Amino acid sequence: AVVSTQSTGDGGTIDDSINFILLNFCEMNKLWVRMQHQGHTRDKAKREQERLELKLLVGTNLERLSRLEGVTVERYEKQILPAVLKQLVNCKDSIAQEYLMDCIIQ
């Protein structure tokens, strides 16, 4: 749900910020899900620690989206929530889906 907008030239628009954070969220979530199934068993403890750290970053992105200045309830409903829910459904990982739903609810 990327929205194209004109840049103001002296930074960016709220849509630029939303699109950047949404893209970052989607890519980090994909990586978080992939990390669960990669690597050797001897690296499992390290991978789990990295996955936990990435999980926190994924949640932080959702929090940032809800706290951006200029994000109204209407904008969140129409622009942010559909993109987040699409990623939640598409990831097909029950652990990730449960965590993302918890983040959205909070």
MILO-915948 format. One record per atom (N, C-alpha, C): residue number from 0; residue in three letters; chain; atom name; x, y, z. Coordinates in Angstrom, 2 decimals, m for minus. Layout:
<sites>
[site NUM "ala" "A" "CA" [X Y Z]]
...
</sites>
This chain:
<sites>
[site 0 "ala" "A" "N" [0.83 m1.18 0.00]]
[site 0 "ala" "A" "CA" [0.00 0.00 0.00]]
[site 0 "ala" "A" "C" [0.87 1.24 0.00]]
[site 1 "val" "A" "N" [1.76 1.33 m0.98]]
[site 1 "val" "A" "CA" [2.64 2.48 m1.08]]
[site 1 "val" "A" "C" [1.89 3.61 m1.76]]
[site 2 "val" "A" "N" [1.94 4.77 m1.13]]
[site 2 "val" "A" "CA" [1.25 5.94 m1.64]]
[site 2 "val" "A" "C" [2.28 6.90 m2.18]]
[site 3 "ser" "A" "N" [2.13 7.32 m3.43]]
[site 3 "ser" "A" "CA" [3.09 8.27 m3.98]]
[site 3 "ser" "A" "C" [2.62 9.69 m3.67]]
[site 4 "thr" "A" "N" [3.56 10.50 m3.24]]
[site 4 "thr" "A" "CA" [3.24 11.89 m2.93]]
[site 4 "thr" "A" "C" [4.38 12.76 m3.41]]
[site 5 "gln" "A" "N" [4.12 14.01 m3.55]]
[site 5 "gln" "A" "CA" [5.15 14.97 m3.91]]
[site 5 "gln" "A" "C" [5.99 15.27 m2.68]]
[site 6 "ser" "A" "N" [7.29 15.26 m2.82]]
[site 6 "ser" "A" "CA" [8.17 15.62 m1.72]]
[site 6 "ser" "A" "C" [8.16 17.13 m1.56]]
[site 7 "thr" "A" "N" [8.30 17.57 m0.33]]
[site 7 "thr" "A" "CA" [8.29 19.01 m0.09]]
[site 7 "thr" "A" "C" [9.64 19.63 m0.41]]
[site 8 "gly" "A" "N" [10.67 18.80 m0.64]]
[site 8 "gly" "A" "CA" [11.98 19.33 m0.99]]
[site 8 "gly" "A" "C" [12.85 19.59 0.22]]
[site 9 "asp" "A" "N" [12.27 19.82 1.38]]
[site 9 "asp" "A" "CA" [13.06 20.11 2.57]]
[site 9 "asp" "A" "C" [12.96 18.98 3.59]]
[site 10 "gly" "A" "N" [12.78 17.80 3.12]]
[site 10 "gly" "A" "CA" [12.65 16.67 4.03]]
[site 10 "gly" "A" "C" [11.78 15.64 3.37]]
[site 11 "gly" "A" "N" [10.57 15.57 3.78]]
[site 11 "gly" "A" "CA" [9.64 14.62 3.19]]
[site 11 "gly" "A" "C" [8.28 14.82 3.78]]
[site 12 "thr" "A" "N" [7.36 14.07 3.25]]
[site 12 "thr" "A" "CA" [5.98 14.17 3.72]]
[site 12 "thr" "A" "C" [5.70 13.07 4.73]]
[site 13 "ile" "A" "N" [4.57 13.14 5.36]]
[site 13 "ile" "A" "CA" [4.15 12.09 6.28]]
[site 13 "ile" "A" "C" [3.99 10.78 5.53]]
[site 14 "asp" "A" "N" [3.55 10.85 4.26]]
[site 14 "asp" "A" "CA" [3.42 9.64 3.45]]
[site 14 "asp" "A" "C" [4.78 9.01 3.18]]
[site 15 "asp" "A" "N" [5.81 9.85 2.98]]
[site 15 "asp" "A" "CA" [7.17 9.32 2.80]]
[site 15 "asp" "A" "C" [7.60 8.54 4.05]]
[site 16 "ser" "A" "N" [7.32 9.11 5.21]]
[site 16 "ser" "A" "CA" [7.69 8.46 6.46]]
[site 16 "ser" "A" "C" [6.93 7.16 6.65]]
[site 17 "ile" "A" "N" [5.64 7.19 6.38]]
[site 17 "ile" "A" "CA" [4.82 5.98 6.52]]
[site 17 "ile" "A" "C" [5.31 4.90 5.57]]
[site 18 "asn" "A" "N" [5.54 5.26 4.31]]
[site 18 "asn" "A" "CA" [5.99 4.28 3.33]]
[site 18 "asn" "A" "C" [7.34 3.68 3.71]]
[site 19 "phe" "A" "N" [8.25 4.51 4.20]]
[site 19 "phe" "A" "CA" [9.56 4.02 4.60]]
[site 19 "phe" "A" "C" [9.45 3.04 5.77]]
[site 20 "ile" "A" "N" [8.69 3.40 6.78]]
[site 20 "ile" "A" "CA" [8.56 2.54 7.95]]
[site 20 "ile" "A" "C" [7.82 1.25 7.59]]
[site 21 "leu" "A" "N" [6.79 1.34 6.74]]
[site 21 "leu" "A" "CA" [6.07 0.14 6.30]]
[site 21 "leu" "A" "C" [6.98 m0.80 5.53]]
[site 22 "leu" "A" "N" [7.78 m0.26 4.63]]
[site 22 "leu" "A" "CA" [8.71 m1.09 3.87]]
[site 22 "leu" "A" "C" [9.72 m1.75 4.80]]
[site 23 "asn" "A" "N" [10.25 m0.98 5.72]]
[site 23 "asn" "A" "CA" [11.20 m1.49 6.70]]
[site 23 "asn" "A" "C" [10.55 m2.59 7.54]]
[site 24 "phe" "A" "N" [9.33 m2.36 7.99]]
[site 24 "phe" "A" "CA" [8.59 m3.35 8.77]]
[site 24 "phe" "A" "C" [8.41 m4.65 7.98]]
[site 25 "cys" "A" "N" [7.97 m4.55 6.74]]
[site 25 "cys" "A" "CA" [7.73 m5.74 5.93]]
[site 25 "cys" "A" "C" [9.01 m6.54 5.71]]
[site 26 "glu" "A" "N" [10.10 m5.85 5.39]]
[site 26 "glu" "A" "CA" [11.36 m6.55 5.13]]
[site 26 "glu" "A" "C" [11.92 m7.19 6.40]]
[site 27 "met" "A" "N" [11.83 m6.49 7.52]]
[site 27 "met" "A" "CA" [12.31 m7.07 8.79]]
[site 27 "met" "A" "C" [11.46 m8.25 9.21]]
[site 28 "asn" "A" "N" [10.15 m8.16 8.98]]
[site 28 "asn" "A" "CA" [9.28 m9.28 9.34]]
[site 28 "asn" "A" "C" [9.61 m10.51 8.49]]
[site 29 "lys" "A" "N" [9.84 m10.31 7.20]]
[site 29 "lys" "A" "CA" [10.22 m11.42 6.33]]
[site 29 "lys" "A" "C" [11.52 m12.06 6.81]]
[site 30 "leu" "A" "N" [12.49 m11.23 7.16]]
[site 30 "leu" "A" "CA" [13.77 m11.75 7.65]]
[site 30 "leu" "A" "C" [13.57 m12.49 8.96]]
[site 31 "trp" "A" "N" [12.75 m11.95 9.85]]
[site 31 "trp" "A" "CA" [12.48 m12.59 11.15]]
[site 31 "trp" "A" "C" [11.90 m13.99 10.94]]
[site 32 "val" "A" "N" [10.96 m14.12 10.02]]
[site 32 "val" "A" "CA" [10.34 m15.42 9.75]]
[site 32 "val" "A" "C" [11.36 m16.37 9.12]]
[site 33 "arg" "A" "N" [12.16 m15.88 8.16]]
[site 33 "arg" "A" "CA" [13.17 m16.73 7.51]]
[site 33 "arg" "A" "C" [14.21 m17.23 8.48]]
[site 34 "met" "A" "N" [14.60 m16.40 9.43]]
[site 34 "met" "A" "CA" [15.66 m16.76 10.38]]
[site 34 "met" "A" "C" [15.28 m17.98 11.23]]
[site 35 "gln" "A" "N" [14.02 m18.20 11.40]]
[site 35 "gln" "A" "CA" [13.56 m19.32 12.21]]
[site 35 "gln" "A" "C" [13.98 m20.65 11.61]]
[site 36 "his" "A" "N" [14.10 m20.69 10.30]]
[site 36 "his" "A" "CA" [14.34 m21.95 9.60]]
[site 36 "his" "A" "C" [15.73 m22.05 8.99]]
[site 37 "gln" "A" "N" [16.62 m21.12 9.28]]
[site 37 "gln" "A" "CA" [17.94 m21.13 8.66]]
[site 37 "gln" "A" "C" [19.03 m21.44 9.67]]
[site 38 "gly" "A" "N" [20.15 m21.92 9.17]]
[site 38 "gly" "A" "CA" [21.33 m22.11 9.99]]
[site 38 "gly" "A" "C" [21.44 m23.51 10.56]]
[site 39 "his" "A" "N" [22.62 m23.79 11.07]]
[site 39 "his" "A" "CA" [22.91 m25.09 11.67]]
[site 39 "his" "A" "C" [22.38 m25.13 13.10]]
[site 40 "thr" "A" "N" [22.18 m26.33 13.61]]
[site 40 "thr" "A" "CA" [21.66 m26.46 14.97]]
[site 40 "thr" "A" "C" [22.67 m25.96 15.99]]
[site 41 "arg" "A" "N" [23.95 m26.01 15.69]]
[site 41 "arg" "A" "CA" [24.95 m25.52 16.65]]
[site 41 "arg" "A" "C" [24.89 m23.99 16.81]]
[site 42 "asp" "A" "N" [24.32 m23.32 15.83]]
[site 42 "asp" "A" "CA" [24.18 m21.86 15.88]]
[site 42 "asp" "A" "C" [22.81 m21.44 16.41]]
[site 43 "lys" "A" "N" [22.05 m22.40 16.91]]
[site 43 "lys" "A" "CA" [20.66 m22.12 17.28]]
[site 43 "lys" "A" "C" [20.53 m21.05 18.35]]
[site 44 "ala" "A" "N" [21.35 m21.09 19.39]]
[site 44 "ala" "A" "CA" [21.25 m20.10 20.47]]
[site 44 "ala" "A" "C" [21.51 m18.69 19.94]]
[site 45 "lys" "A" "N" [22.54 m18.56 19.12]]
[site 45 "lys" "A" "CA" [22.86 m17.25 18.54]]
[site 45 "lys" "A" "C" [21.73 m16.78 17.63]]
[site 46 "arg" "A" "N" [21.22 m17.68 16.79]]
[site 46 "arg" "A" "CA" [20.13 m17.34 15.87]]
[site 46 "arg" "A" "C" [18.88 m16.92 16.63]]
[site 47 "glu" "A" "N" [18.58 m17.64 17.73]]
[site 47 "glu" "A" "CA" [17.40 m17.28 18.53]]
[site 47 "glu" "A" "C" [17.56 m15.91 19.17]]
[site 48 "gln" "A" "N" [18.76 m15.57 19.61]]
[site 48 "gln" "A" "CA" [19.01 m14.24 20.18]]
[site 48 "gln" "A" "C" [18.83 m13.16 19.12]]
[site 49 "glu" "A" "N" [19.38 m13.42 17.93]]
[site 49 "glu" "A" "CA" [19.23 m12.46 16.83]]
[site 49 "glu" "A" "C" [17.75 m12.32 16.43]]
[site 50 "arg" "A" "N" [17.05 m13.43 16.44]]
[site 50 "arg" "A" "CA" [15.63 m13.41 16.09]]
[site 50 "arg" "A" "C" [14.82 m12.62 17.12]]
[site 51 "leu" "A" "N" [15.17 m12.77 18.39]]
[site 51 "leu" "A" "CA" [14.50 m12.01 19.44]]
[site 51 "leu" "A" "C" [14.73 m10.51 19.25]]
[site 52 "glu" "A" "N" [15.97 m10.13 18.94]]
[site 52 "glu" "A" "CA" [16.28 m8.71 18.71]]
[site 52 "glu" "A" "C" [15.51 m8.17 17.51]]
[site 53 "leu" "A" "N" [15.44 m8.97 16.45]]
[site 53 "leu" "A" "CA" [14.71 m8.55 15.26]]
[site 53 "leu" "A" "C" [13.21 m8.44 15.55]]
[site 54 "lys" "A" "N" [12.70 m9.34 16.36]]
[site 54 "lys" "A" "CA" [11.29 m9.30 16.75]]
[site 54 "lys" "A" "C" [10.97 m7.97 17.43]]
[site 55 "leu" "A" "N" [11.86 m7.52 18.30]]
[site 55 "leu" "A" "CA" [11.65 m6.25 19.00]]
[site 55 "leu" "A" "C" [11.66 m5.08 18.01]]
[site 56 "leu" "A" "N" [12.53 m5.16 17.00]]
[site 56 "leu" "A" "CA" [12.57 m4.10 15.99]]
[site 56 "leu" "A" "C" [11.29 m4.08 15.15]]
[site 57 "val" "A" "N" [10.77 m5.26 14.84]]
[site 57 "val" "A" "CA" [9.52 m5.34 14.09]]
[site 57 "val" "A" "C" [8.40 m4.67 14.90]]
[site 58 "gly" "A" "N" [8.31 m4.97 16.18]]
[site 58 "gly" "A" "CA" [7.31 m4.36 17.04]]
[site 58 "gly" "A" "C" [7.50 m2.86 17.17]]
[site 59 "thr" "A" "N" [8.75 m2.43 17.22]]
[site 59 "thr" "A" "CA" [9.06 m1.00 17.32]]
[site 59 "thr" "A" "C" [8.57 m0.25 16.08]]
[site 60 "asn" "A" "N" [8.72 m0.87 14.91]]
[site 60 "asn" "A" "CA" [8.23 m0.23 13.68]]
[site 60 "asn" "A" "C" [6.72 m0.02 13.74]]
[site 61 "leu" "A" "N" [5.99 m0.99 14.25]]
[site 61 "leu" "A" "CA" [4.54 m0.83 14.37]]
[site 61 "leu" "A" "C" [4.20 0.30 15.34]]
[site 62 "glu" "A" "N" [4.95 0.37 16.42]]
[site 62 "glu" "A" "CA" [4.71 1.45 17.38]]
[site 62 "glu" "A" "C" [5.01 2.80 16.75]]
[site 63 "arg" "A" "N" [6.10 2.90 16.00]]
[site 63 "arg" "A" "CA" [6.45 4.16 15.34]]
[site 63 "arg" "A" "C" [5.36 4.62 14.38]]
[site 64 "leu" "A" "N" [4.80 3.66 13.65]]
[site 64 "leu" "A" "CA" [3.73 4.01 12.71]]
[site 64 "leu" "A" "C" [2.54 4.63 13.42]]
[site 65 "ser" "A" "N" [2.21 4.10 14.58]]
[site 65 "ser" "A" "CA" [1.04 4.61 15.30]]
[site 65 "ser" "A" "C" [1.33 5.94 15.98]]
[site 66 "arg" "A" "N" [2.60 6.26 16.20]]
[site 66 "arg" "A" "CA" [2.94 7.49 16.92]]
[site 66 "arg" "A" "C" [3.46 8.61 16.02]]
[site 67 "leu" "A" "N" [3.50 8.38 14.72]]
[site 67 "leu" "A" "CA" [3.98 9.42 13.82]]
[site 67 "leu" "A" "C" [3.08 10.65 13.91]]
[site 68 "glu" "A" "N" [3.71 11.80 13.98]]
[site 68 "glu" "A" "CA" [2.94 13.05 13.99]]
[site 68 "glu" "A" "C" [2.23 13.18 12.65]]
[site 69 "gly" "A" "N" [0.96 13.45 12.69]]
[site 69 "gly" "A" "CA" [0.18 13.59 11.47]]
[site 69 "gly" "A" "C" [m0.60 12.35 11.10]]
[site 70 "val" "A" "N" [m0.40 11.25 11.85]]
[site 70 "val" "A" "CA" [m1.17 10.03 11.59]]
[site 70 "val" "A" "C" [m2.46 10.10 12.37]]
[site 71 "thr" "A" "N" [m3.54 10.25 11.65]]
[site 71 "thr" "A" "CA" [m4.86 10.29 12.26]]
[site 71 "thr" "A" "C" [m5.43 8.87 12.30]]
[site 72 "val" "A" "N" [m6.52 8.70 13.03]]
[site 72 "val" "A" "CA" [m7.19 7.40 13.08]]
[site 72 "val" "A" "C" [m7.62 7.01 11.67]]
[site 73 "glu" "A" "N" [m8.13 7.95 10.90]]
[site 73 "glu" "A" "CA" [m8.57 7.67 9.54]]
[site 73 "glu" "A" "C" [m7.40 7.21 8.66]]
[site 74 "arg" "A" "N" [m6.26 7.90 8.76]]
[site 74 "arg" "A" "CA" [m5.09 7.53 7.96]]
[site 74 "arg" "A" "C" [m4.58 6.15 8.38]]
[site 75 "tyr" "A" "N" [m4.59 5.89 9.68]]
[site 75 "tyr" "A" "CA" [m4.14 4.59 10.17]]
[site 75 "tyr" "A" "C" [m5.05 3.49 9.63]]
[site 76 "glu" "A" "N" [m6.37 3.73 9.67]]
[site 76 "glu" "A" "CA" [m7.34 2.75 9.18]]
[site 76 "glu" "A" "C" [m7.20 2.47 7.69]]
[site 77 "lys" "A" "N" [m6.99 3.52 6.91]]
[site 77 "lys" "A" "CA" [m7.02 3.39 5.45]]
[site 77 "lys" "A" "C" [m5.66 3.09 4.82]]
[site 78 "gln" "A" "N" [m4.59 3.53 5.45]]
[site 78 "gln" "A" "CA" [m3.27 3.40 4.82]]
[site 78 "gln" "A" "C" [m2.37 2.41 5.54]]
[site 79 "ile" "A" "N" [m2.29 2.50 6.85]]
[site 79 "ile" "A" "CA" [m1.32 1.70 7.60]]
[site 79 "ile" "A" "C" [m1.85 0.31 7.93]]
[site 80 "leu" "A" "N" [m3.01 0.24 8.55]]
[site 80 "leu" "A" "CA" [m3.55 m1.04 9.00]]
[site 80 "leu" "A" "C" [m3.70 m2.07 7.87]]
[site 81 "pro" "A" "N" [m4.22 m1.69 6.70]]
[site 81 "pro" "A" "CA" [m4.32 m2.68 5.62]]
[site 81 "pro" "A" "C" [m2.96 m3.25 5.20]]
[site 82 "ala" "A" "N" [m1.94 m2.41 5.15]]
[site 82 "ala" "A" "CA" [m0.60 m2.88 4.77]]
[site 82 "ala" "A" "C" [m0.03 m3.82 5.83]]
[site 83 "val" "A" "N" [m0.24 m3.49 7.09]]
[site 83 "val" "A" "CA" [0.26 m4.33 8.19]]
[site 83 "val" "A" "C" [m0.48 m5.67 8.20]]
[site 84 "leu" "A" "N" [m1.79 m5.63 8.04]]
[site 84 "leu" "A" "CA" [m2.57 m6.87 8.04]]
[site 84 "leu" "A" "C" [m2.22 m7.75 6.84]]
[site 85 "lys" "A" "N" [m1.95 m7.14 5.69]]
[site 85 "lys" "A" "CA" [m1.53 m7.91 4.51]]
[site 85 "lys" "A" "C" [m0.23 m8.65 4.80]]
[site 86 "gln" "A" "N" [0.72 m7.96 5.42]]
[site 86 "gln" "A" "CA" [1.99 m8.60 5.78]]
[site 86 "gln" "A" "C" [1.76 m9.70 6.80]]
[site 87 "leu" "A" "N" [0.89 m9.46 7.75]]
[site 87 "leu" "A" "CA" [0.59 m10.45 8.78]]
[site 87 "leu" "A" "C" [0.04 m11.73 8.16]]
[site 88 "val" "A" "N" [m0.89 m11.61 7.24]]
[site 88 "val" "A" "CA" [m1.49 m12.77 6.58]]
[site 88 "val" "A" "C" [m0.48 m13.46 5.67]]
[site 89 "asn" "A" "N" [0.28 m12.69 4.92]]
[site 89 "asn" "A" "CA" [1.22 m13.25 3.95]]
[site 89 "asn" "A" "C" [2.41 m13.96 4.57]]
[site 90 "cys" "A" "N" [2.76 m13.63 5.81]]
[site 90 "cys" "A" "CA" [3.96 m14.24 6.39]]
[site 90 "cys" "A" "C" [3.77 m15.71 6.72]]
[site 91 "lys" "A" "N" [2.54 m16.15 6.93]]
[site 91 "lys" "A" "CA" [2.20 m17.57 7.15]]
[site 91 "lys" "A" "C" [3.03 m18.23 8.26]]
[site 92 "asp" "A" "N" [3.41 m17.47 9.26]]
[site 92 "asp" "A" "CA" [4.15 m17.99 10.40]]
[site 92 "asp" "A" "C" [3.32 m17.70 11.64]]
[site 93 "ser" "A" "N" [2.85 m18.74 12.30]]
[site 93 "ser" "A" "CA" [1.91 m18.54 13.41]]
[site 93 "ser" "A" "C" [2.51 m17.76 14.57]]
[site 94 "ile" "A" "N" [3.80 m17.96 14.85]]
[site 94 "ile" "A" "CA" [4.45 m17.20 15.93]]
[site 94 "ile" "A" "C" [4.49 m15.72 15.58]]
[site 95 "ala" "A" "N" [4.89 m15.42 14.35]]
[site 95 "ala" "A" "CA" [4.95 m14.02 13.90]]
[site 95 "ala" "A" "C" [3.55 m13.41 13.87]]
[site 96 "gln" "A" "N" [2.59 m14.16 13.38]]
[site 96 "gln" "A" "CA" [1.23 m13.64 13.31]]
[site 96 "gln" "A" "C" [0.68 m13.31 14.70]]
[site 97 "glu" "A" "N" [0.93 m14.19 15.65]]
[site 97 "glu" "A" "CA" [0.46 m13.94 17.01]]
[site 97 "glu" "A" "C" [1.11 m12.69 17.60]]
[site 98 "tyr" "A" "N" [2.42 m12.57 17.42]]
[site 98 "tyr" "A" "CA" [3.14 m11.40 17.94]]
[site 98 "tyr" "A" "C" [2.65 m10.11 17.28]]
[site 99 "leu" "A" "N" [2.49 m10.14 15.96]]
[site 99 "leu" "A" "CA" [2.04 m8.94 15.25]]
[site 99 "leu" "A" "C" [0.64 m8.53 15.68]]
[site 100 "met" "A" "N" [m0.24 m9.50 15.89]]
[site 100 "met" "A" "CA" [m1.59 m9.16 16.37]]
[site 100 "met" "A" "C" [m1.52 m8.54 17.76]]
[site 101 "asp" "A" "N" [m0.65 m9.06 18.63]]
[site 101 "asp" "A" "CA" [m0.48 m8.45 19.96]]
[site 101 "asp" "A" "C" [m0.01 m7.01 19.83]]
[site 102 "cys" "A" "N" [0.93 m6.77 18.92]]
[site 102 "cys" "A" "CA" [1.44 m5.41 18.73]]
[site 102 "cys" "A" "C" [0.35 m4.48 18.22]]
[site 103 "ile" "A" "N" [m0.44 m4.95 17.27]]
[site 103 "ile" "A" "CA" [m1.51 m4.13 16.71]]
[site 103 "ile" "A" "C" [m2.55 m3.79 17.77]]
[site 104 "ile" "A" "N" [m2.91 m4.78 18.57]]
[site 104 "ile" "A" "CA" [m3.92 m4.57 19.60]]
[site 104 "ile" "A" "C" [m3.43 m3.57 20.65]]
[site 105 "gln" "A" "N" [m2.18 m3.66 21.02]]
[site 105 "gln" "A" "CA" [m1.65 m2.75 22.04]]
[site 105 "gln" "A" "C" [m1.42 m1.39 21.46]]
</sites>
